[in-house]
Amino acid sequence: MSEPAQSVRLDVWLWRARFFKTRALSAQMCDSGHVRLERFGLVNRVDKSSQAIKPGDRLIFALGARLIDIEILDTGERRGPAAEARTLYRANASV
């Protein structure tokens, strides 16, 4: 039996969690510096789509006119249906 992945690329996770329709759009958002990653209380701007994320990390980014603030609960193994994607994160109170 294999263990679940401990970390995953940020662009892959955003695509699996269905925030973006394609991985290319997800990577473009990450590379543009519009995503912030909070880990151990430190907030850093992400400028590379290859940034590794893991459960417990928090992401903050704008999607359209909404500000998304989520905590990562699981890395997931695939891009599944929307119901499965919602189990990968928990929405936090508005920033």
Chimera marker file (.cmm) of the C-alpha trace (Angstrom):
<marker_set name="trace">
<marker id="1" x="0.000" y="0.000" z="0.000" r="1" g="1" b="0" radius="0.5"/>
<marker id="2" x="1.436" y="3.395" z="-0.979" r="1" g="1" b="0" radius="0.5"/>
<marker id="3" x="1.322" y="6.423" z="1.279" r="1" g="1" b="0" radius="0.5"/>
<marker id="4" x="-0.336" y="9.655" z="0.105" r="1" g="1" b="0" radius="0.5"/>
<marker id="5" x="1.944" y="12.348" z="-1.270" r="1" g="1" b="0" radius="0.5"/>
<marker id="6" x="3.215" y="14.708" z="1.411" r="1" g="1" b="0" radius="0.5"/>
<marker id="7" x="3.608" y="17.643" z="-0.961" r="1" g="1" b="0" radius="0.5"/>
<marker id="8" x="2.588" y="18.614" z="-4.473" r="1" g="1" b="0" radius="0.5"/>
<marker id="9" x="3.317" y="21.456" z="-6.904" r="1" g="1" b="0" radius="0.5"/>
<marker id="10" x="1.108" y="24.486" z="-6.330" r="1" g="1" b="0" radius="0.5"/>
<marker id="11" x="-0.088" y="24.692" z="-9.941" r="1" g="1" b="0" radius="0.5"/>
<marker id="12" x="-1.055" y="21.021" z="-9.924" r="1" g="1" b="0" radius="0.5"/>
<marker id="13" x="-2.947" y="21.377" z="-6.641" r="1" g="1" b="0" radius="0.5"/>
<marker id="14" x="-4.898" y="24.461" z="-7.816" r="1" g="1" b="0" radius="0.5"/>
<marker id="15" x="-5.880" y="22.529" z="-10.951" r="1" g="1" b="0" radius="0.5"/>
<marker id="16" x="-6.874" y="19.401" z="-8.958" r="1" g="1" b="0" radius="0.5"/>
<marker id="17" x="-8.933" y="21.526" z="-6.564" r="1" g="1" b="0" radius="0.5"/>
<marker id="18" x="-10.733" y="22.951" z="-9.620" r="1" g="1" b="0" radius="0.5"/>
<marker id="19" x="-9.862" y="26.609" z="-9.122" r="1" g="1" b="0" radius="0.5"/>
<marker id="20" x="-8.624" y="26.688" z="-12.746" r="1" g="1" b="0" radius="0.5"/>
<marker id="21" x="-9.801" y="24.799" z="-15.833" r="1" g="1" b="0" radius="0.5"/>
<marker id="22" x="-6.306" y="24.023" z="-17.069" r="1" g="1" b="0" radius="0.5"/>
<marker id="23" x="-2.947" y="23.497" z="-15.455" r="1" g="1" b="0" radius="0.5"/>
<marker id="24" x="-1.492" y="26.149" z="-17.755" r="1" g="1" b="0" radius="0.5"/>
<marker id="25" x="-3.884" y="28.783" z="-16.346" r="1" g="1" b="0" radius="0.5"/>
<marker id="26" x="-2.991" y="27.672" z="-12.850" r="1" g="1" b="0" radius="0.5"/>
<marker id="27" x="0.737" y="27.948" z="-13.588" r="1" g="1" b="0" radius="0.5"/>
<marker id="28" x="0.241" y="31.398" z="-15.117" r="1" g="1" b="0" radius="0.5"/>
<marker id="29" x="-1.504" y="32.620" z="-11.937" r="1" g="1" b="0" radius="0.5"/>
<marker id="30" x="1.327" y="31.265" z="-9.764" r="1" g="1" b="0" radius="0.5"/>
<marker id="31" x="4.109" y="32.650" z="-11.961" r="1" g="1" b="0" radius="0.5"/>
<marker id="32" x="2.528" y="36.124" z="-12.000" r="1" g="1" b="0" radius="0.5"/>
<marker id="33" x="2.970" y="36.461" z="-8.229" r="1" g="1" b="0" radius="0.5"/>
<marker id="34" x="-0.730" y="36.770" z="-7.391" r="1" g="1" b="0" radius="0.5"/>
<marker id="35" x="-0.764" y="33.877" z="-4.911" r="1" g="1" b="0" radius="0.5"/>
<marker id="36" x="0.336" y="34.171" z="-1.302" r="1" g="1" b="0" radius="0.5"/>
<marker id="37" x="1.368" y="31.146" z="0.746" r="1" g="1" b="0" radius="0.5"/>
<marker id="38" x="1.196" y="31.133" z="4.534" r="1" g="1" b="0" radius="0.5"/>
<marker id="39" x="3.253" y="28.485" z="6.314" r="1" g="1" b="0" radius="0.5"/>
<marker id="40" x="4.203" y="28.539" z="10.012" r="1" g="1" b="0" radius="0.5"/>
<marker id="41" x="2.724" y="32.040" z="10.336" r="1" g="1" b="0" radius="0.5"/>
<marker id="42" x="4.934" y="33.500" z="7.591" r="1" g="1" b="0" radius="0.5"/>
<marker id="43" x="3.247" y="34.851" z="4.464" r="1" g="1" b="0" radius="0.5"/>
<marker id="44" x="5.246" y="34.800" z="1.218" r="1" g="1" b="0" radius="0.5"/>
<marker id="45" x="4.331" y="35.722" z="-2.321" r="1" g="1" b="0" radius="0.5"/>
<marker id="46" x="4.673" y="32.747" z="-4.657" r="1" g="1" b="0" radius="0.5"/>
<marker id="47" x="6.429" y="33.479" z="-7.941" r="1" g="1" b="0" radius="0.5"/>
<marker id="48" x="7.018" y="29.931" z="-9.175" r="1" g="1" b="0" radius="0.5"/>
<marker id="49" x="4.364" y="27.398" z="-10.100" r="1" g="1" b="0" radius="0.5"/>
<marker id="50" x="6.686" y="24.625" z="-8.898" r="1" g="1" b="0" radius="0.5"/>
<marker id="51" x="6.378" y="25.779" z="-5.255" r="1" g="1" b="0" radius="0.5"/>
<marker id="52" x="5.704" y="22.699" z="-3.108" r="1" g="1" b="0" radius="0.5"/>
<marker id="53" x="2.664" y="22.872" z="-0.843" r="1" g="1" b="0" radius="0.5"/>
<marker id="54" x="1.389" y="20.449" z="1.770" r="1" g="1" b="0" radius="0.5"/>
<marker id="55" x="-1.570" y="19.985" z="4.100" r="1" g="1" b="0" radius="0.5"/>
<marker id="56" x="-1.719" y="22.733" z="6.714" r="1" g="1" b="0" radius="0.5"/>
<marker id="57" x="-0.562" y="25.471" z="4.328" r="1" g="1" b="0" radius="0.5"/>
<marker id="58" x="-2.847" y="28.419" z="3.639" r="1" g="1" b="0" radius="0.5"/>
<marker id="59" x="-3.328" y="30.097" z="0.250" r="1" g="1" b="0" radius="0.5"/>
<marker id="60" x="-4.682" y="33.570" z="-0.463" r="1" g="1" b="0" radius="0.5"/>
<marker id="61" x="-5.381" y="34.734" z="-4.016" r="1" g="1" b="0" radius="0.5"/>
<marker id="62" x="-7.883" y="36.739" z="-6.029" r="1" g="1" b="0" radius="0.5"/>
<marker id="63" x="-10.161" y="34.932" z="-8.437" r="1" g="1" b="0" radius="0.5"/>
<marker id="64" x="-12.232" y="37.387" z="-10.417" r="1" g="1" b="0" radius="0.5"/>
<marker id="65" x="-13.710" y="39.843" z="-7.918" r="1" g="1" b="0" radius="0.5"/>
<marker id="66" x="-13.440" y="37.366" z="-5.006" r="1" g="1" b="0" radius="0.5"/>
<marker id="67" x="-10.579" y="36.981" z="-2.565" r="1" g="1" b="0" radius="0.5"/>
<marker id="68" x="-10.003" y="33.273" z="-1.905" r="1" g="1" b="0" radius="0.5"/>
<marker id="69" x="-8.564" y="32.294" z="1.490" r="1" g="1" b="0" radius="0.5"/>
<marker id="70" x="-8.224" y="28.537" z="1.966" r="1" g="1" b="0" radius="0.5"/>
<marker id="71" x="-6.420" y="26.000" z="4.112" r="1" g="1" b="0" radius="0.5"/>
<marker id="72" x="-5.065" y="22.932" z="2.323" r="1" g="1" b="0" radius="0.5"/>
<marker id="73" x="-6.367" y="19.709" z="3.877" r="1" g="1" b="0" radius="0.5"/>
<marker id="74" x="-5.097" y="17.143" z="1.359" r="1" g="1" b="0" radius="0.5"/>
<marker id="75" x="-2.922" y="17.057" z="-1.753" r="1" g="1" b="0" radius="0.5"/>
<marker id="76" x="-5.227" y="14.747" z="-3.693" r="1" g="1" b="0" radius="0.5"/>
<marker id="77" x="-4.179" y="12.191" z="-6.266" r="1" g="1" b="0" radius="0.5"/>
<marker id="78" x="-6.132" y="13.281" z="-9.326" r="1" g="1" b="0" radius="0.5"/>
<marker id="79" x="-8.455" y="15.931" z="-10.740" r="1" g="1" b="0" radius="0.5"/>
<marker id="80" x="-11.765" y="14.411" z="-9.764" r="1" g="1" b="0" radius="0.5"/>
<marker id="81" x="-15.352" y="15.656" z="-9.666" r="1" g="1" b="0" radius="0.5"/>
<marker id="82" x="-16.191" y="18.920" z="-7.887" r="1" g="1" b="0" radius="0.5"/>
<marker id="83" x="-17.406" y="17.116" z="-4.757" r="1" g="1" b="0" radius="0.5"/>
<marker id="84" x="-14.036" y="15.376" z="-4.453" r="1" g="1" b="0" radius="0.5"/>
<marker id="85" x="-12.151" y="18.616" z="-5.116" r="1" g="1" b="0" radius="0.5"/>
<marker id="86" x="-13.957" y="20.372" z="-2.234" r="1" g="1" b="0" radius="0.5"/>
<marker id="87" x="-12.495" y="17.834" z="0.206" r="1" g="1" b="0" radius="0.5"/>
<marker id="88" x="-8.975" y="19.094" z="-0.574" r="1" g="1" b="0" radius="0.5"/>
<marker id="89" x="-9.431" y="22.442" z="1.197" r="1" g="1" b="0" radius="0.5"/>
<marker id="90" x="-11.385" y="24.413" z="3.793" r="1" g="1" b="0" radius="0.5"/>
<marker id="91" x="-12.438" y="28.005" z="3.144" r="1" g="1" b="0" radius="0.5"/>
<marker id="92" x="-11.378" y="30.488" z="5.822" r="1" g="1" b="0" radius="0.5"/>
<marker id="93" x="-13.168" y="33.670" z="6.861" r="1" g="1" b="0" radius="0.5"/>
<marker id="94" x="-12.872" y="36.578" z="4.436" r="1" g="1" b="0" radius="0.5"/>
<marker id="95" x="-9.696" y="38.596" z="4.552" r="1" g="1" b="0" radius="0.5"/>
<link id1="1" id2="2" r="1" g="1" b="0" radius="0.2"/>
<link id1="2" id2="3" r="1" g="1" b="0" radius="0.2"/>
<link id1="3" id2="4" r="1" g="1" b="0" radius="0.2"/>
<link id1="4" id2="5" r="1" g="1" b="0" radius="0.2"/>
<link id1="5" id2="6" r="1" g="1" b="0" radius="0.2"/>
<link id1="6" id2="7" r="1" g="1" b="0" radius="0.2"/>
<link id1="7" id2="8" r="1" g="1" b="0" radius="0.2"/>
<link id1="8" id2="9" r="1" g="1" b="0" radius="0.2"/>
<link id1="9" id2="10" r="1" g="1" b="0" radius="0.2"/>
<link id1="10" id2="11" r="1" g="1" b="0" radius="0.2"/>
<link id1="11" id2="12" r="1" g="1" b="0" radius="0.2"/>
<link id1="12" id2="13" r="1" g="1" b="0" radius="0.2"/>
<link id1="13" id2="14" r="1" g="1" b="0" radius="0.2"/>
<link id1="14" id2="15" r="1" g="1" b="0" radius="0.2"/>
<link id1="15" id2="16" r="1" g="1" b="0" radius="0.2"/>
<link id1="16" id2="17" r="1" g="1" b="0" radius="0.2"/>
<link id1="17" id2="18" r="1" g="1" b="0" radius="0.2"/>
<link id1="18" id2="19" r="1" g="1" b="0" radius="0.2"/>
<link id1="19" id2="20" r="1" g="1" b="0" radius="0.2"/>
<link id1="20" id2="21" r="1" g="1" b="0" radius="0.2"/>
<link id1="21" id2="22" r="1" g="1" b="0" radius="0.2"/>
<link id1="22" id2="23" r="1" g="1" b="0" radius="0.2"/>
<link id1="23" id2="24" r="1" g="1" b="0" radius="0.2"/>
<link id1="24" id2="25" r="1" g="1" b="0" radius="0.2"/>
<link id1="25" id2="26" r="1" g="1" b="0" radius="0.2"/>
<link id1="26" id2="27" r="1" g="1" b="0" radius="0.2"/>
<link id1="27" id2="28" r="1" g="1" b="0" radius="0.2"/>
<link id1="28" id2="29" r="1" g="1" b="0" radius="0.2"/>
<link id1="29" id2="30" r="1" g="1" b="0" radius="0.2"/>
<link id1="30" id2="31" r="1" g="1" b="0" radius="0.2"/>
<link id1="31" id2="32" r="1" g="1" b="0" radius="0.2"/>
<link id1="32" id2="33" r="1" g="1" b="0" radius="0.2"/>
<link id1="33" id2="34" r="1" g="1" b="0" radius="0.2"/>
<link id1="34" id2="35" r="1" g="1" b="0" radius="0.2"/>
<link id1="35" id2="36" r="1" g="1" b="0" radius="0.2"/>
<link id1="36" id2="37" r="1" g="1" b="0" radius="0.2"/>
<link id1="37" id2="38" r="1" g="1" b="0" radius="0.2"/>
<link id1="38" id2="39" r="1" g="1" b="0" radius="0.2"/>
<link id1="39" id2="40" r="1" g="1" b="0" radius="0.2"/>
<link id1="40" id2="41" r="1" g="1" b="0" radius="0.2"/>
<link id1="41" id2="42" r="1" g="1" b="0" radius="0.2"/>
<link id1="42" id2="43" r="1" g="1" b="0" radius="0.2"/>
<link id1="43" id2="44" r="1" g="1" b="0" radius="0.2"/>
<link id1="44" id2="45" r="1" g="1" b="0" radius="0.2"/>
<link id1="45" id2="46" r="1" g="1" b="0" radius="0.2"/>
<link id1="46" id2="47" r="1" g="1" b="0" radius="0.2"/>
<link id1="47" id2="48" r="1" g="1" b="0" radius="0.2"/>
<link id1="48" id2="49" r="1" g="1" b="0" radius="0.2"/>
<link id1="49" id2="50" r="1" g="1" b="0" radius="0.2"/>
<link id1="50" id2="51" r="1" g="1" b="0" radius="0.2"/>
<link id1="51" id2="52" r="1" g="1" b="0" radius="0.2"/>
<link id1="52" id2="53" r="1" g="1" b="0" radius="0.2"/>
<link id1="53" id2="54" r="1" g="1" b="0" radius="0.2"/>
<link id1="54" id2="55" r="1" g="1" b="0" radius="0.2"/>
<link id1="55" id2="56" r="1" g="1" b="0" radius="0.2"/>
<link id1="56" id2="57" r="1" g="1" b="0" radius="0.2"/>
<link id1="57" id2="58" r="1" g="1" b="0" radius="0.2"/>
<link id1="58" id2="59" r="1" g="1" b="0" radius="0.2"/>
<link id1="59" id2="60" r="1" g="1" b="0" radius="0.2"/>
<link id1="60" id2="61" r="1" g="1" b="0" radius="0.2"/>
<link id1="61" id2="62" r="1" g="1" b="0" radius="0.2"/>
<link id1="62" id2="63" r="1" g="1" b="0" radius="0.2"/>
<link id1="63" id2="64" r="1" g="1" b="0" radius="0.2"/>
<link id1="64" id2="65" r="1" g="1" b="0" radius="0.2"/>
<link id1="65" id2="66" r="1" g="1" b="0" radius="0.2"/>
<link id1="66" id2="67" r="1" g="1" b="0" radius="0.2"/>
<link id1="67" id2="68" r="1" g="1" b="0" radius="0.2"/>
<link id1="68" id2="69" r="1" g="1" b="0" radius="0.2"/>
<link id1="69" id2="70" r="1" g="1" b="0" radius="0.2"/>
<link id1="70" id2="71" r="1" g="1" b="0" radius="0.2"/>
<link id1="71" id2="72" r="1" g="1" b="0" radius="0.2"/>
<link id1="72" id2="73" r="1" g="1" b="0" radius="0.2"/>
<link id1="73" id2="74" r="1" g="1" b="0" radius="0.2"/>
<link id1="74" id2="75" r="1" g="1" b="0" radius="0.2"/>
<link id1="75" id2="76" r="1" g="1" b="0" radius="0.2"/>
<link id1="76" id2="77" r="1" g="1" b="0" radius="0.2"/>
<link id1="77" id2="78" r="1" g="1" b="0" radius="0.2"/>
<link id1="78" id2="79" r="1" g="1" b="0" radius="0.2"/>
<link id1="79" id2="80" r="1" g="1" b="0" radius="0.2"/>
<link id1="80" id2="81" r="1" g="1" b="0" radius="0.2"/>
<link id1="81" id2="82" r="1" g="1" b="0" radius="0.2"/>
<link id1="82" id2="83" r="1" g="1" b="0" radius="0.2"/>
<link id1="83" id2="84" r="1" g="1" b="0" radius="0.2"/>
<link id1="84" id2="85" r="1" g="1" b="0" radius="0.2"/>
<link id1="85" id2="86" r="1" g="1" b="0" radius="0.2"/>
<link id1="86" id2="87" r="1" g="1" b="0" radius="0.2"/>
<link id1="87" id2="88" r="1" g="1" b="0" radius="0.2"/>
<link id1="88" id2="89" r="1" g="1" b="0" radius="0.2"/>
<link id1="89" id2="90" r="1" g="1" b="0" radius="0.2"/>
<link id1="90" id2="91" r="1" g="1" b="0" radius="0.2"/>
<link id1="91" id2="92" r="1" g="1" b="0" radius="0.2"/>
<link id1="92" id2="93" r="1" g="1" b="0" radius="0.2"/>
<link id1="93" id2="94" r="1" g="1" b="0" radius="0.2"/>
<link id1="94" id2="95" r="1" g="1" b="0" radius="0.2"/>
</marker_set>
